[in-house]
Amino acid sequence: MVKKDSLIKGTLILTAAALIARVIGIFQRVPLEHVMDKVGNSAFGISNTVYLLLLVVATAGIPSAISKMVSERVELGRGNEVKRIYRAAMKFGMIAGLVLTIGLLLLAPVYTWLAGTQHATLAIRAIAPSLLLFPVIAMMRGYFQGRQLMMAGGVSQVVEQIARVVTAIGFVFALHGWGYGNEKMAAGGALGSVVGSVGAFAVMVYYGVKLRKSDERTGELERAERSPGRSAAGGPPVLRNNREIYRAIFRISIPILVTAMTVQAIYMIDQTLLTRLSEWRFGEEKTLTWLAYLTTNAQSIAGIPPVLAIALSQSILPVLSAAYASGDRSRVEKQATLALRIGIFSGMPIVLLMTVGAHAVNGLLFSTPEASLIVGMLAGGTIFQITMMTSNSILYGLGQQRLAMKHTLVGIFIKLVLSLILTPLFGVYGLVTATALCFMFSTMTNMMSIRKRAGVRALGDRWTGFAATVLLLSAAGGALVYAVLHLAAPLDGKWPYLLATGALGLLICAVYPVLLTAFGVLRADDLESYPARIRRVLRPFLRFARGGRRANDAV
């Protein structure tokens, strides 16, 4: 029998898989950036962004919808309906994969011509075949989650990234050794995603066979179907054909899809507009350099801060949804506040490391630190990306998916307008500024809606203390990075960057919790909301809180 994963275990599995996959994906860029020039790096980055956006369009929201529909019907004993949903989802995945692959192969030259990046055409076409399988994989992941089998999706993510990274690096270095140009090397790197899709699909097929054999042995679905009492107990409407199934899937998934694709849509807007809007003023050479820095350095590093914070905040949302459904307003307020604080408190240290230490981190990972200002600006804006995504999830828990979608669409529109205004004046720096303002707007509108519906304030009267913490750490960290880079300069190579990054990380880890407690941002009564292990880590820092001894005694 296939062992089902509990809610907590399933959350941990998916969180760990997402973190591993993101880290592997980010560090793929490092060797590729060293072997390819700005033409190859920008082509690879553009193809990857196009692929990720189309992948979100094809799959985001739909696995969640399938998971919800399947889990409800398994619980109600509607086994035959579960099978119909799975078959309809697989059919949709196959058709979507075929349409996306053909469309990307045909439209790649059109897109790159519009963006002024014709050197990326071959890489985009090389990545297209991976879209044949990924929609099907997404449908299977949603089905397995509905059957409470989180391990399948987690393992497939990790296998996919390992296969993709290994083959991408291998193809690029092989083509480099054989004397091929950067456009073909970028295309070789893009082929890694095709191999990754095959690896992920193989894992899902393995778990699919395992689950089918388990069902045949235990007769779980058939036994449930023969339980008329459970089936007659009510629940969602019975879905008798594919049309009804697809209507139900899209009704649930479309709002989630729109909000999920925000980041990739913004990144695609950036790479599409940068050349066209700034080339006339700054020249082709400069804009191509900016494009390579943006897609390879900045977007890779800026992808790090949100991962842990979003995973932590999302893990609490099932509790929030249950509290809202039961009408427990005080519990809704408490859990939503906790989710926002976890997102902000856990995300800010990483944002500080990537922003204040942008020169050191960028110099450590890539061949040149010249893109550090772009990296720092984009990474700094991710604190608003973190709060935007966390507040989106809270609105889902409050049953306000359409409101979150509305805020997202308005934010993207503002981003587009500001990009058209600022990019011709300031180049890539105007573009990145528009991105941060988009995330900021979406966060503010989400927070106003959450406050109105649940009375939630993320930090309340703690904003001044939190701002003081960030400003002091930024000043001290900037001075530390400057000093270490200059003192370690004689070591040459990557050593100065490594030492500066390590020193800044140690400073943030040691001082950040002290300042939070000293300025009254983290208080003794907050600890009861956190898991036991986190309480044990934070408790010693409360001696620095206002009223030190009293705060410590309160714990």
Beta strands, then each sheet from edge to edge (+ up, - down):
end
